[in-house]
Amino acid sequence: MKKFLLLGILQVLVLLFSFAKGSSFVDLGDRVVWQTAEFQVELSNSGEDDLIFDALWEIGLPSLRILDDFPLTLSPGETTYLRMSFVPENVGEFKGEIGFDNGFRVYIEGRILDFEQKVSIILLGKKSFGYVGEELTFEVEVENTGDIAIESFTIREEHTGYDGDIGPIEPGKKLSLYIPYTVTQEDIERNSIHLTVVGTTENGFQFFHEELWRFKPGAMVSVPELIDLGNVYYKYVDTLIHIDFHNPGTDTLRVWGKKTFSNNFSSVSNSLVLIMAPGEKGEWPMKFFPRAVNMDFEGDIEFYTNSTVTPEVIVKHRAKVVYGPGNWELKGFMQDTYTRVGEKIDVKIEAVNLENFIIGNLRGSERKSQRELYFARRINPFEISEFAYQYTVTENDILNSKIDFDFFTSDVTGNEVSLHKEVTLKIQEDDALPRKIEPVIIREGNTPSAIQFKFEWEEEVLSLAFDLVIKPGFAIDWSKVELPIPLRDTHQLTVEENGAPNSRVLDNVVRVKITSKDGKPLPQGEGILFNIPIEAEDSEEYEVNFDNIVLLAATGNVLPINAGNYRLAANDPVTGVYPEFRHLNILTQNYPNPFSRATTIKVNLPKEMKARLAVYSVTGEEIMVLLDGPLKAGEHEVMLDGMDLKPGLYLYQLQADGMVFHRRMIKR
């Protein structure tokens, strides 16, 4: 039994030994991570039969590739080499294994290094220079601080323009390179030599090193050769300038006294000597006197120094003396109101210089009257120049009920400043004389044909104007509206859109003007101004609104007349529906007007009725309500406290028994 067991074990060992065909060992040495590593393995057949290599497996060899023909067959006793490659993924000690199906084994060992090459670059030497032409030698030391040998290393230095190669450099080893250089004037002026060394390995890795070599020449002076002040504004206040000095040397620098200078400069320094430690900067303040305008100035200032290189320094100055861009304010002084034709309005315009330089040749005009404005040829810093004249009120000013003054000024540099001032027509209080303009419906038979505008006054009226709105709106061909004979021979009817300059904001408002052609007045008493044709189907009722009525008497005075609203029934033979309102000044002009804080408004009612008096902005926004409720017949005074009102134009409106009356007022 023991004999048969021993024979079985021997047979198994023979079988195992006949299957194992051999092995080999590969030493990779040092390889770089993530870089393809090529190697070759030795294959051999030590058996008595052909050995076939046709399949394999690997351990620890990522991305394994066979680079030679495969599969292959080895005869007994034959040996060959098979090239392979793989890509190592980890840094450190490496072990791998390749096995073939025929039992042959390959064992692989080595070390995987970091792929990045590492270099240290330093510059050796005294690292300073002192004069132009000095011969320097820059020593560049390169050390391989990595684990990989550097086959070649290219060095470029930008300042000297050097470009060369050194190498190879083993890990932990150093090599030095010597670069000759001659100091230039530019290096002196820069006060340093900026060296930039760029090194590149054969694998494309770049390394940089920067270093400054300092200028150490002793006491030195650096100062601008030319100071261009550019445009200097002509002014009485002197221009303060600073001459900047710099000591780029290694010893203390002293600068003293002006040797020569023109009468355009003076020193404002309290010290006779300017002292600067090495590397420090200093300044010497000077005053420049621009003695004439529109001149090209050039001048020199000379200083002494203790520098052996530059014992004297000349600084040139250049400037263009010009007028500065003026900055001024216009102020207008004149009365707030006017009352009659021919009235003289004293106008004074002040130009205030807001800068510390002179304004030159300030000129202007008042656009309404085309009046030229003349100011002083030169306005000194922060001073005032004024221009005064008289303006004569014209008939058109009366009919417009407002004078707009637009002042425009400009200086030699093209800067512009404008000012708007307005003076309003003040109509005297009602003198109780009956004056009115009243619309009525006239008919041809029983058919309404026109709205006729009648007048009544006792004075000689030279011209008149009023804002007119007829509601509902319909197209009026004003070219067909004529003054009656004989008025058309002595007067002219003109119609302007949008009303007077200070008209209330109303739709379809026009400004109607009737002006004298030859200075003759309109008839006294009652009469007809004109007719506006209407069609029977236009409307059953019309609302006619007047505002800003101006009656210019032949004496040049402005006569008061009440503005009002009228409702006309087209099919009612009675002219107007509120006859009790016609001869009353229902809503008077506020007094004073313009006002600064408080003003008084009078309301005169023919009978007891409900009344509402309110104040509006020119955009129609209700500001405040002064009255709202029943009011007895007679005159009532209403006080308006305008302390909280902003300056500007306002409207006040009275609603009484279905009628609406408007007036305007001005808050200063």
C-alpha positions in Angstrom: 0.0 0.0 0.0 2.8 2.4 0.8 4.5 1.6 -2.4 1.5 2.6 -4.5 1.1 5.9 -2.6 4.7 6.9 -3.2 4.4 6.2 -6.9 1.3 8.4 -7.1 3.1 11.4 -5.5 6.1 11.0 -7.9 3.8 11.0 -10.9 2.1 14.3 -9.8 5.5 16.0 -9.3 6.6 14.9 -12.7 3.4 16.3 -14.2 3.9 19.7 -12.4 7.5 19.9 -13.3 6.8 19.2 -17.0 4.2 22.1 -17.0 6.4 24.8 -15.5 8.5 25.9 -18.5 10.6 28.6 -16.8 10.7 32.3 -15.7 12.7 35.5 -16.2 13.3 38.8 -14.2 13.2 42.4 -15.5 14.7 45.3 -13.6 13.0 48.6 -14.8 15.3 50.9 -12.8 13.8 54.4 -12.4 10.8 55.3 -14.5 8.4 58.3 -14.4 4.8 58.1 -13.4 2.3 58.6 -16.2 5.0 58.2 -18.9 5.0 55.1 -21.0 7.7 52.7 -19.8 9.1 50.3 -22.4 11.0 47.1 -21.4 11.8 43.7 -22.9 11.4 40.2 -21.3 13.6 37.2 -22.0 11.6 34.1 -23.1 13.3 30.7 -23.3 12.4 27.0 -24.0 14.4 24.6 -21.8 12.2 21.7 -22.7 12.4 18.9 -25.4 9.3 20.0 -27.3 8.3 23.3 -29.0 6.9 25.9 -26.6 4.0 28.1 -27.7 3.5 31.6 -26.2 0.0 32.6 -27.3 -1.9 34.1 -24.2 -0.9 36.0 -21.1 -2.2 37.8 -18.0 -0.7 40.6 -15.9 -0.6 41.9 -12.4 0.2 45.6 -11.6 1.0 46.6 -15.3 -1.8 49.0 -16.4 -2.2 49.6 -20.1 0.2 46.7 -20.9 1.0 46.5 -24.6 3.1 43.9 -26.7 5.2 45.7 -29.2 6.6 42.7 -31.2 4.9 39.9 -33.1 2.8 37.7 -30.9 1.9 34.8 -30.5 5.3 33.1 -31.1 6.8 29.5 -30.8 10.2 28.6 -29.4 12.0 25.4 -30.3 13.7 23.4 -27.6 16.7 25.3 -26.3 15.7 28.6 -28.1 15.7 32.0 -26.4 14.2 35.3 -27.6 13.2 38.8 -26.3 9.7 40.3 -26.4 9.3 44.1 -26.2 6.4 45.4 -24.1 5.2 48.7 -22.5 2.9 50.0 -19.8 2.0 53.3 -18.1 2.8 53.5 -14.4 0.1 55.2 -12.3 1.7 55.4 -8.9 4.9 56.8 -7.5 7.1 54.5 -5.4 8.6 51.0 -5.4 7.1 48.9 -8.2 6.5 45.1 -8.6 4.6 43.4 -11.4 4.1 40.0 -12.9 3.3 38.6 -16.4 2.2 35.0 -16.8 1.7 33.0 -20.0 -0.7 30.1 -20.4 2.2 27.7 -21.0 3.3 28.4 -17.4 6.2 30.8 -18.2 6.5 33.7 -15.7 8.1 37.2 -15.9 8.8 39.1 -12.7 9.2 42.9 -13.0 10.6 45.3 -10.4 11.7 49.0 -10.4 11.0 52.5 -8.9 8.4 55.0 -10.2 9.4 58.6 -9.8 7.4 61.9 -9.8 7.3 63.1 -13.4 8.0 66.8 -12.6 11.6 68.0 -12.8 12.7 70.3 -10.1 15.3 73.1 -10.4 16.7 75.8 -8.1 18.2 78.9 -9.8 20.1 81.6 -7.9 22.3 84.5 -8.8 25.7 84.9 -7.1 27.9 88.0 -6.9 28.0 91.5 -5.3 24.7 92.5 -6.8 25.4 96.2 -7.1 27.0 98.6 -9.7 28.2 102.2 -9.6 29.0 103.8 -13.0 28.4 103.6 -16.7 30.8 101.1 -18.4 31.4 99.0 -15.3 32.1 95.3 -16.3 29.9 92.9 -14.4 29.7 89.1 -14.3 26.4 87.5 -13.5 26.9 84.0 -12.1 23.8 81.8 -12.5 23.8 78.6 -10.4 21.4 75.9 -11.4 20.8 72.9 -9.0 18.7 69.8 -9.8 16.6 69.4 -6.7 14.4 66.7 -8.2 14.8 62.9 -8.5 15.2 62.9 -12.3 18.3 63.7 -14.3 18.1 66.7 -16.5 19.7 66.0 -19.9 19.9 69.6 -21.0 18.9 73.0 -19.5 18.4 76.1 -21.7 19.0 79.5 -20.0 17.7 82.9 -21.2 18.3 86.2 -19.5 16.1 89.0 -20.8 18.1 92.1 -19.7 21.4 90.9 -21.2 19.9 88.9 -24.1 21.9 85.8 -23.2 20.6 82.4 -24.5 22.6 79.2 -23.9 22.5 75.5 -22.8 24.1 73.7 -19.9 23.8 70.0 -18.8 23.4 67.2 -18.1 22.6 67.7 -14.4 22.2 64.7 -12.1 19.8 64.8 -9.2 21.3 66.8 -6.3 24.1 68.3 -8.5 24.8 72.0 -9.4 26.2 73.7 -12.5 27.2 77.4 -12.9 27.0 79.7 -15.9 28.8 83.1 -16.2 27.2 86.0 -18.1 29.4 89.1 -18.8 27.6 92.5 -18.9 28.6 96.2 -19.3 26.6 98.8 -17.3 24.7 101.3 -19.5 23.4 104.8 -19.0 19.9 103.4 -19.0 20.8 101.2 -16.0 22.0 104.3 -14.2 18.8 106.2 -14.9 16.7 103.2 -13.8 18.8 102.9 -10.6 18.8 99.1 -11.0 19.4 96.2 -13.3 16.5 93.9 -13.4 17.6 90.3 -14.2 15.1 87.7 -15.3 16.5 84.2 -15.8 14.2 81.7 -17.6 15.4 78.0 -17.6 13.8 75.3 -19.7 14.5 71.5 -19.4 14.4 69.1 -22.3 11.0 68.0 -21.2 9.6 71.5 -21.5 9.5 72.4 -17.8 10.2 76.2 -17.2 11.7 77.8 -14.2 12.0 81.6 -13.4 14.2 83.7 -11.2 14.2 87.5 -10.9 16.6 89.7 -9.1 17.6 93.4 -8.9 21.2 94.6 -8.9 21.2 98.0 -7.2 22.9 101.2 -8.2 25.2 102.4 -5.4 27.2 105.3 -6.8 27.4 107.7 -3.8 25.4 110.9 -3.8 23.4 111.3 -7.0 20.6 113.5 -8.2 17.7 112.7 -10.5 15.4 115.6 -11.6 13.3 116.1 -14.7 15.1 118.0 -17.5 11.8 119.6 -18.6 8.6 120.3 -16.7 5.8 120.9 -19.1 3.1 122.7 -17.2 0.7 122.5 -20.2 -2.0 125.0 -20.1 -1.7 127.4 -17.2 -4.7 129.6 -16.5 -4.2 133.3 -16.5 -4.9 134.5 -13.0 -3.6 136.8 -10.3 -3.2 133.9 -7.9 0.2 132.4 -8.7 0.6 128.9 -10.0 2.3 126.7 -7.4 4.6 124.1 -8.9 7.0 121.5 -7.4 10.4 120.5 -8.7 10.8 116.8 -7.7 14.3 115.6 -6.8 15.4 112.1 -6.1 18.6 110.7 -4.6 19.3 107.3 -6.4 22.8 107.2 -4.9 24.2 105.6 -1.7 25.2 108.9 0.1 23.2 111.8 1.4 22.3 114.4 -1.4 22.2 118.1 -0.8 20.5 120.6 -3.1 20.7 124.4 -2.5 19.9 127.8 -3.8 18.8 128.9 -7.3 21.8 130.1 -9.3 19.7 131.8 -12.0 16.0 132.2 -12.7 13.7 134.4 -14.7 11.4 136.9 -13.1 8.5 134.5 -13.7 9.6 132.3 -10.7 10.2 132.7 -7.0 11.0 130.2 -4.3 8.5 129.5 -1.5 10.7 127.1 0.4 11.6 128.0 4.0 14.8 126.0 3.8 18.0 127.0 2.0 19.1 123.4 1.5 17.1 120.3 0.5 18.6 117.2 2.1 17.7 113.7 0.9 19.0 110.4 2.3 19.9 107.6 -0.2 16.8 106.5 -2.0 14.7 109.4 -0.7 12.7 112.0 -2.8 12.2 115.7 -2.1 10.6 118.7 -3.7 11.4 122.3 -4.1 8.2 124.4 -4.3 8.2 127.4 -6.7 5.7 130.0 -7.7 5.1 130.7 -11.4 3.8 134.1 -12.4 1.9 134.0 -15.7 2.4 137.7 -16.6 0.6 137.7 -19.9 -2.2 135.7 -21.5 -1.9 133.7 -24.8 1.8 133.3 -24.5 4.2 130.4 -24.9 6.5 130.5 -21.9 9.9 128.8 -21.5 12.3 129.4 -18.6 15.2 127.7 -16.8 16.0 127.2 -13.1 19.5 126.1 -11.9 20.5 124.4 -8.6 23.7 123.4 -7.0 24.2 119.8 -5.6 27.0 117.9 -3.7 27.0 115.2 -6.3 30.3 114.7 -8.0 28.5 113.4 -11.1 26.1 116.3 -11.5 27.2 119.3 -9.4 24.8 121.6 -11.2 21.2 120.9 -12.3 19.2 122.9 -14.8 15.4 122.4 -14.9 13.6 123.8 -17.9 9.9 124.8 -17.7 7.4 125.3 -20.4 3.8 126.5 -20.3 1.0 127.9 -22.4 -0.7 130.7 -20.6 -4.4 130.8 -21.5 -7.8 131.8 -20.2 -9.3 129.0 -18.1 -12.7 127.5 -18.8 -14.8 130.1 -17.1 -17.2 129.1 -14.3 -19.5 131.9 -13.5 -23.0 132.6 -12.2 -25.5 135.0 -13.7 -27.8 137.0 -11.5 -30.6 139.2 -12.7 -32.1 142.2 -10.8 -35.2 143.8 -12.1 -38.7 144.6 -10.9 -41.3 141.8 -10.7 -44.2 143.5 -12.5 -45.0 146.1 -15.1 -48.3 148.0 -15.7 -48.2 150.1 -18.9 -46.8 150.5 -22.4 -43.6 152.6 -22.4 -42.7 151.8 -18.8 -39.0 151.6 -18.2 -37.7 148.4 -16.6 -34.2 148.7 -15.1 -32.3 145.6 -15.8 -29.0 144.7 -14.1 -27.1 141.5 -14.9 -24.2 140.4 -12.7 -21.6 137.8 -13.8 -19.9 136.3 -10.7 -16.6 134.6 -11.3 -16.6 131.3 -9.2 -13.0 130.3 -9.9 -9.6 131.5 -8.8 -8.5 132.4 -12.4 -9.5 135.2 -14.7 -12.5 134.9 -17.0 -11.7 136.5 -20.3 -13.9 138.4 -22.8 -17.3 137.4 -21.4 -20.0 138.5 -23.8 -23.7 137.8 -24.2 -27.1 138.9 -25.2 -30.7 139.0 -24.2 -32.5 137.1 -26.8 -35.9 138.7 -26.6 -34.7 142.2 -27.2 -31.5 141.2 -29.0 -29.7 143.4 -26.5 -25.9 142.8 -26.4 -24.4 142.3 -23.0 -20.9 143.7 -22.3 -18.9 142.8 -19.2 -15.4 143.7 -18.1 -12.7 142.4 -20.5 -11.3 140.4 -17.6 -13.2 139.3 -14.5 -10.8 138.6 -11.7 -11.1 135.5 -9.4 -14.3 135.6 -7.3 -15.2 139.1 -8.5 -18.3 140.5 -10.1 -18.9 142.4 -13.3 -22.2 143.9 -14.1 -24.1 145.2 -17.1 -27.2 147.4 -16.7 -29.7 148.8 -19.2 -33.3 149.9 -19.5 -36.0 147.9 -21.2 -39.1 149.7 -22.6 -42.4 147.8 -22.3 -44.1 147.3 -25.7 -47.7 146.9 -26.6 -47.0 143.2 -27.4 -45.6 142.8 -23.8 -48.9 144.0 -22.5 -51.0 141.8 -24.7 -48.8 138.7 -23.8 -49.2 139.7 -20.1 -45.7 138.5 -19.4 -42.1 139.4 -20.4 -39.6 136.5 -20.7 -36.0 137.7 -20.5 -33.5 135.1 -21.7 -29.9 136.0 -21.0 -27.1 134.1 -22.7 -23.4 134.5 -22.0 -20.2 132.7 -23.2 -16.4 133.2 -22.7 -13.4 132.7 -24.9 -13.2 128.9 -24.1 -16.8 128.3 -25.3 -18.4 127.8 -21.9 -21.9 129.0 -21.7 -24.2 130.2 -18.9 -27.8 131.3 -19.3 -30.4 132.9 -17.1 -34.2 133.2 -17.4 -36.1 135.9 -15.7 -39.8 136.8 -16.1 -41.7 140.0 -15.3 -45.5 139.7 -15.2 -48.2 142.2 -16.0 -49.9 143.8 -13.0 -53.4 145.0 -13.6 -54.6 147.7 -11.3 -57.5 147.0 -9.0 -61.1 147.3 -10.4 -62.2 150.9 -10.6 -65.8 149.9 -10.7 -66.2 151.1 -14.3 -68.3 148.7 -16.4 -66.1 146.7 -18.8 -66.9 143.4 -20.3 -66.5 141.1 -23.3 -69.6 138.9 -23.6 -70.4 136.1 -26.0 -74.0 135.8 -27.3 -75.8 133.5 -29.8 -77.0 135.2 -33.0 -79.5 133.6 -35.4 -80.7 133.7 -38.9 -84.4 133.4 -38.3 -84.7 130.7 -35.6 -81.4 129.0 -36.6 -78.2 129.6 -34.6 -75.6 131.0 -37.0 -72.7 132.4 -34.9 -71.3 133.2 -31.5 -70.9 136.9 -31.4 -68.4 138.6 -29.1 -69.7 142.0 -27.9 -67.8 144.6 -25.9 -68.7 147.4 -23.5 -66.4 150.0 -22.0 -66.2 153.8 -21.6 -62.4 154.3 -22.2 -60.5 154.6 -25.4 -59.1 151.0 -25.7 -56.1 150.8 -28.1 -55.7 147.0 -28.2 -56.8 143.9 -26.4 -55.9 140.3 -26.0 -57.4 137.3 -24.2 -57.2 133.5 -24.0 -60.3 131.8 -25.4 -61.7 128.2 -25.2 -65.0 127.2 -26.6 -66.5 123.9 -25.5 -67.4 121.5 -27.0 -64.5 121.9 -29.3 -65.2 122.3 -33.0 -63.1 123.4 -35.9 -62.9 127.1 -36.3 -61.6 128.6 -39.5 -60.1 131.8 -38.2 -59.3 132.9 -41.7 -63.0 133.6 -42.1 -63.4 135.4 -38.8 -63.1 139.2 -39.5 -63.5 142.4 -37.6 -66.5 144.3 -38.6 -66.3 147.4 -40.7 -64.9 149.9 -39.9 -62.7 148.1 -37.2 -60.9 146.1 -39.9 -59.5 149.3 -41.4 -57.9 150.4 -38.1 -57.2 147.2 -36.3 -55.9 143.7 -37.0 -57.1 140.4 -35.6 -54.5 137.7 -35.0 -54.9 134.3 -33.3 -52.0 132.3 -31.7 -52.2 128.7 -30.5 -51.6 127.7 -26.9 -52.6 131.0 -25.4 -50.4 133.5 -23.5 -47.0 132.4 -22.2 -48.6 132.1 -18.7 -51.9 130.7 -19.9 -53.8 128.2 -17.8 -53.4 124.6 -19.0 -56.5 124.1 -21.2 -57.3 122.1 -24.2 -57.7 124.0 -27.5 -56.8 127.4 -26.0 -56.0 130.2 -28.4 -54.7 133.7 -27.8 -56.9 136.3 -29.6 -55.2 139.7 -30.2 -56.8 142.8 -31.6 -54.2 145.4 -32.2 -54.3 148.9 -33.6 -52.7 149.5 -37.1 -52.3 153.2 -36.8 -52.6 154.1 -33.2 -56.4 154.7 -33.3 -58.4 153.3 -30.4 -61.5 151.1 -30.6 -64.9 152.8 -30.3 -66.1 153.7 -26.8 -69.4 152.4 -25.5 -70.8 149.2 -26.9 -69.8 147.3 -30.0 -69.1 144.1 -31.8 -65.6 142.5 -32.0 -66.2 139.5 -34.3 -68.5 136.6 -35.0 -67.5 132.9 -35.0 -69.7 130.9 -37.3 -71.5 127.8 -35.9 -73.7 125.1 -37.4 -77.1 124.3 -35.8 -76.0 120.7 -35.4 -72.7 121.5 -33.6 -74.1 121.6 -30.1 -77.2 122.5 -28.1 -75.0 124.4 -25.6 -71.6 126.1 -25.6 -69.3 127.0 -22.8 -67.1 130.0 -23.5 -64.1 130.5 -21.2 -62.0 133.7 -21.0 -58.6 134.1 -19.3 -55.7 136.6 -19.2 -57.9 139.4 -20.6 -55.8 142.5 -21.3 -57.3 145.9 -22.3 -54.6 148.4 -23.3 -55.9 151.9 -23.1 -54.8 154.6 -25.4 -53.0 156.2 -22.4 -50.7 153.1 -22.2 -52.4 151.9 -19.0 -53.8 148.4 -18.6 -57.5 148.4 -17.7 -58.9 145.8 -15.3 -61.6 143.5 -16.7 -63.0 140.3 -15.2 -62.3 136.9 -16.8 -65.3 134.7 -16.8 -67.1 131.6 -18.1 -70.3 131.7 -20.1 -72.8 129.0 -21.0 -74.8 129.7 -24.2 -78.0 127.7 -25.1 -78.2 127.5 -28.9 -82.0 127.1 -28.9 -82.7 129.7 -26.1 -83.5 133.1 -27.4 -82.1 134.6 -24.2 -78.4 135.5 -24.6 -76.5 133.8 -21.7 -77.9 132.1 -18.7 -76.4 134.0 -15.9 -77.1 137.7 -16.5 -76.7 138.6 -12.8 -72.9 137.7 -13.1 -72.2 140.0 -16.0 -71.4 143.3 -14.3 -69.7 141.9 -11.2 -66.0 141.2 -10.6 -66.9 137.8 -9.2 -63.2 136.7 -8.6 -60.6 139.4 -8.2 -56.9 139.2 -8.8 -55.1 138.3 -5.6 -53.1 141.0 -3.8 -50.2 141.2 -3.5 -49.2 139.4 -6.7 -46.5 138.1 -6.9 -46.5 137.2 -3.1 -43.8 135.8 -0.9 -45.9 134.4 2.0 -49.6 135.5 2.2 -52.0 137.0 -0.3 -55.7 138.0 -0.3 -58.4 136.9 -2.7 -61.8 138.6 -3.0 -65.0 136.8 -4.0 -68.1 139.0 -4.9 -71.4 137.1 -5.2 -74.7 138.5 -6.4 -76.7 136.2 -4.2 -76.3 133.5 -1.5 -75.0 130.3 -3.1 -72.7 127.4 -2.6 -69.1 128.3 -3.5 -65.8 126.4 -3.7 -62.5 128.2 -4.0 -59.4 126.0 -4.6 -55.7 126.4 -5.6 -54.2 124.3 -8.4 -50.7 123.7 -9.9 -50.2 124.5 -13.6 -50.5 120.7 -14.3 -54.0 120.7 -12.7 -53.1 119.1 -9.4 -55.3 120.4 -6.5 -53.0 122.0 -3.9 -55.5 123.3 -1.3 -59.2 124.2 -0.8 -59.8 127.7 0.7 -63.7 127.7 0.6 -66.2 124.9 0.2 -69.8 125.6 1.3 -72.7 128.1 1.3 -71.7 131.8 1.0 -73.9 134.9 1.5 -74.2 137.6 -1.2 -71.6 140.3 -1.2 -67.9 140.7 -1.0 -65.8 138.2 0.9 -62.0 138.3 1.6 -60.1 135.0 1.7 -56.5 134.9 3.1 -54.1 132.4 1.5 -51.1 131.3 3.5 -48.5 130.3 0.9 -45.6 129.6 3.3 -45.5 125.9 2.2 -45.9 126.7 -1.5 -42.9 126.4 -3.8 -42.1 129.4 -5.9 -43.8 129.4 -9.3 -47.1 129.9 -11.1 -50.4 128.7 -9.6 -54.1 128.9 -10.5 -57.1 129.5 -8.3 -60.6 128.6 -9.3 -64.0 129.6 -8.0 -67.1 127.4 -8.7 -70.3 129.2 -7.8 -73.9 128.2 -8.9 -72.6 126.3 -11.9 -70.2 129.0 -13.1 -66.4 128.6 -13.0 -64.0 131.5 -12.7 -60.2 131.3 -12.9 -57.3 133.5 -12.0 -53.5 133.0 -11.9 -51.0 134.0 -9.2 -47.2 133.9 -8.7 -45.4 132.7 -5.6 -41.9 134.2 -5.3 
